[in-house]
């Protein structure tokens, strides 16, 4: 059985992008990216919404871009080796053989995927993650907190949920980035 992990880079004030949709402030430097690579090795499947997939599909061909650092090439290999499920009602096609489209988010289908998974599953994108959080499907939260306050934008967490967490790990990495890993505390 795989864990469902919500993992993204966020600003200190809790946004994945600013009010203009920009997220350049979150680009990890080499040391932080190497740490992110280590954290993503356990992922067998990525779940994306349309916008997050449009951002991440770059890694499908990143290895063909001249001058890429070894750390970036390593992430491209890790990403390419995983399955991807894109939740979209408008996307016509996907890049890569390991990617498929789902037209709706179905909590029961995701429960089944988790139960049958041999590796962990990562959900990225706060809108898609909100569906999984509300359904009680997220097992772990991994926040890569960047050294920026952006003052508003697209929040990491949905505003209408409450989840009790327990800190599993914390580390300072790279150029001021902090990694926080939380498990869901059993409230029963």
N, C-alpha and C positions, 0 to 999 in steps of 0.2 A: 504494500500500500504506500502510495506517495503522499507527501504533504503538499498542501496548496500554500504557496508563499507569495505574499504581496510584497514586491521589491521594486523600489525606484529611488532615484536621486530626488531630494527635496531641499528647498531652502530652509533656513533656520526658522522662518515663520510659517513653514508648512505648505509651501506651494511647489508644484512640479513645473509650472511655467508662470511667467509674470502676467500682468493684466493685458499685455499686447500679444501674448502667446509665445513669447521668447523664452528660451531655456539655455541659451549660450553660457550663461553664468554657471551652469551645472556641469559643463564638460570636464570630466576628470583628467588630471594629468597622469603621467606614466605610473607613479607609485600607486595612486588610487585606482587606476584602471587595472593594474596587476592584481590588486586586492579584490576588485569586483570580479575578475576572471576566476579567482579561487572560489568565490562564493557561488558562482554560476555553474561550476562543474557538475553539481548534483542534479541539475535541471535536465529532464528528459523531454518536457513539453512546455512551450510558452503559449500563453493565452493573451491575445491582443484584441483591442478594438481597432477600428479602421485607422484612426489618426496615429495611434502608437505603432501600428504595423507599417504605415507609410514612412514613419521615422526610422524604424528598425530594419526595414528591408534593405537598407544600405549595406548591412553586413553580409548579405547574400553574395555581393560582388566586391566587397572591400579588399579582398586579397588581390584583385587585379589592378588596384590603384597604386601607381609607383610611389615609392618612398614611405610606405607604411612602416611603423615601428613594429618590432617583434611582439610587443604587448597587444597592439591592435590586431595584428594577424592572428594571434592566439585567440583573442575574443571572437574573431570571425570564424575560426575553425570550431570553437565551442558552440557558437550560435547556429552554424550551418548543420552541425551534427544532431541538433535537437529538432523535434517535431514542433510545428507551429499551427495553432488554430486561431483564425481571424473571425471575430464576430462582426458581421457587417450585413446590412440590407442593401447596400449600394455597390459594393465591390464586385467587379465582373470577373477578375482573375487574380492569381497570385504568382509570385516569383518563387521558384524553387520546388523541388519534388517533395519535400517534407512538409508542405503547407497545404491546409485545406480551409475552406470557408464554412462557417455555420451562420445561418440567417437569424437565429434567436438564441438568447442565453437561456439554457434549460438547467436549473439547479440539479435535477435528478440525473441528467446525463453527466454533469460534472462530478456528482457523488460516485457514479459508476466508474468514471475515468480515474478518479482518485483511488478507488478500491482495487482497480485492476492495474494501476501504474506500478512499474518496477523502479521508477525514479521519481524525483520530486517534480512538481508542476509549478510554474511561476505565472502569476497574473501581473501584467504591467499595464498601466493606464488607469487613472483614478476612477473613470466612469464605469469601466468594466469591473474593476475591483469592487466598486460599491455594490454591485449586484451580488457578488460572491460574499462580501462582508454581511450584507443584509440577510443572506440565506444561511449564514453561519458556517460557511465552507472554508474560510481562511484559517489555516493552522498556525501560521507564522507571519510576522511583519518584519521586513528588513528595510530600514531607512538608511540611506546614505545621505547624511545631512551636510550640504555644502555650505561654505562660509559666505553666505549671502542672505540678506533680507530684501525681499522684492516688493513688499508692501501690498500684495494682493495678486490675484490671478486664479489659476486652477488649483484648488486645494488637493492635497494628498489624500485626506480622509473625507468621507461624506459627513455632512453636518448632522444627520438625523440618526446616528447609531451610537451605541455604547457597548464597548467590549472591555472586559477585564483582562489585563495582560500581566505577564511576568517577564522581567528582563533576563534574557539568556546569555547575551554577550554585548560588549561595547568595546570599541577601539577607536583610537585616533589614527587616521591613515592619510598619507599624502599631504597636500598643501592645505591643511586645516579641515579636511573632511572628517566627519565622525560617523562611524557605523554603529547602528543600534539594532539589535535583534531581539524581538519579543515573541514569546509563545502565548497562545490563548490560555488563560487560566480557567480551569474547570470550575464553573459556578454551581454545579449540582451538589 
